[in-house]
Amino acid sequence: MPDTSSRPNSQEQFERACRSIPGGVNSPARAFGAVGGTPPFIQRGDGPFLFDIDGNQFIDFVGSWGPHILGHRHPAVIEAIKNALETGTSFGAPTVAESDLAELVVELVPSVEKVRMVSSGTEATMSAIRLARGFTGRSVVVKFAGCYHGHVDSLLVQAGSGALTLGTPSSPGVPAGCTADTLVLSYNDVAMLRQAFEEQGDLLAAVILEPVCGNMGCVIPTDEFLRTLRQLCTDHGTVLIFDEVMTGFRVDLGCAQTRLGVTPDLTTLGKIIGGGMPVGAYGGRAEIMDAVSPVGGVYQAGTLSGNPLAMASGLATLTQLRQTNPYDQLEHLASQLQQGLLKAAGDAGVPVQVNRVGSMLTLFFNEHPVTDLQTATASDTERFSRWFHAMLDRGVYLPCSQFEALFVSAAHTPELIDQTIAAASAVMPLLSDPA
Ligand SMILES: *Cc1c(COP(=O)(O)O)cnc(C)c1O
């Protein structure tokens, strides 16, 4: 069992939370289910650091699962939220800040001519799927095994038995009817993609994917995979949706589509676009976006959509990113971490793969390259659990699952990366034996 004796208050609060909140958490990944033990309860964040209620300090590589690319409590973001707060919290009527943020998104993201704000990534992908179906008048949606698009019914699906079969629900409570029009393919598998389009291309409303995957751990698309996908969607009138909820403003100021040079028809955004407040968005070609109500017939709405505090936070975050352009700095810091982790593991004789795109990175305990869900799940998750807890005990806060990406922020420094590598160098030799 992991040692949680250094976190007695968190232990007590977790037991308390479990009595009134299912599993003690409001989102399942936080409960440490994959690695065992109990999570630290966070008292506050500051720049690259988290502080728990037991007085421990951590170097944070989770950043609230993505939003905090500027670190916690960035002064420009805090000030913008404070100013907005002075004027009220919600009006349910148009405000200028909504156009300010929309124009900035249109300026930065190549595929986006018009954009609709919602309050979470899940809402963004759910709405984009509905829009693609409404726009094309078709039903079938393609997704890739290992990509996560929020808890949308039709996308909570696993591959059926055998390739190219329609998916089956991956959660109780999702009726088979909800996933009957979802086709699950393997990430990076060009032959399977071609076959799907050959057989049913003219029935396909949309293909949705993470253009760099983060939700099976970081998995990098091949150039051939993305270009073939773009061409097939164009040829068949299928809407290509890049789910950039994680990669948007993370791997490039212009999102993954700029970095990779492939332009989708629709883009979903979340996480960084809210700068730590609840925001999601979906946008794309004006012709498609104008199919959304009130212009078009595809219904989608939200009482708190475009919320003034959330708009202020997102606008300050994106403005800061545009002004400071920290992406070269992030590339250097994350590359330093990647090299250091590879060396620490190599010196200890522990086989690992470190996949990285920009400041998104996953260390897989795996002898072979990780390119899709099948190769990702061949990783040694037991070794990952020991790694995770040993790093936490040394003050390094990593995502609590092998199948997540860590994030480096602009608040991290080369010295903090060195400290993290030093901790990894101390931990890796402890992992060289089987448990
Ligand atoms: C986080 C995430 C979502 C879901 O966003 P929520 O705000 O948690 O609903 C969707 N897609 C991707 C790629 C994500 O990383």
The ligand as a MOL file (V3000), in Angstrom:
LIG
                    3D

  0  0  0     0  0            999 V3000
M  V30 BEGIN CTAB
M  V30 COUNTS 15 15 0 0 0
M  V30 BEGIN ATOM
M  V30 1 C -10.8720 17.0050 -21.1280 0
M  V30 2 C -11.3010 16.6040 -22.4690 0
M  V30 3 C -12.6650 16.6110 -22.8420 0
M  V30 4 C -13.7720 16.8580 -21.8670 0
M  V30 5 O -13.7570 18.1490 -21.3440 0
M  V30 6 P -14.5700 18.4270 -19.9690 0
M  V30 7 O -14.3970 19.8920 -19.7660 0
M  V30 8 O -13.9070 17.5740 -18.9310 0
M  V30 9 O -15.9680 18.0310 -20.1990 0
M  V30 10 C -12.9790 16.3580 -24.1600 0
M  V30 11 N -12.0320 16.0950 -25.0590 0
M  V30 12 C -10.7180 16.0620 -24.7400 0
M  V30 13 C -9.7040 15.7870 -25.8040 0
M  V30 14 C -10.3120 16.2980 -23.4300 0
M  V30 15 O -9.0180 16.2210 -23.1140 0
M  V30 END ATOM
M  V30 BEGIN BOND
M  V30 1 1 1 2
M  V30 2 1 2 3
M  V30 3 2 2 14
M  V30 4 1 3 4
M  V30 5 2 3 10
M  V30 6 1 4 5
M  V30 7 1 5 6
M  V30 8 2 6 7
M  V30 9 1 6 8
M  V30 10 1 6 9
M  V30 11 1 10 11
M  V30 12 2 11 12
M  V30 13 1 12 13
M  V30 14 1 12 14
M  V30 15 1 14 15
M  V30 END BOND
M  V30 END CTAB
M  END
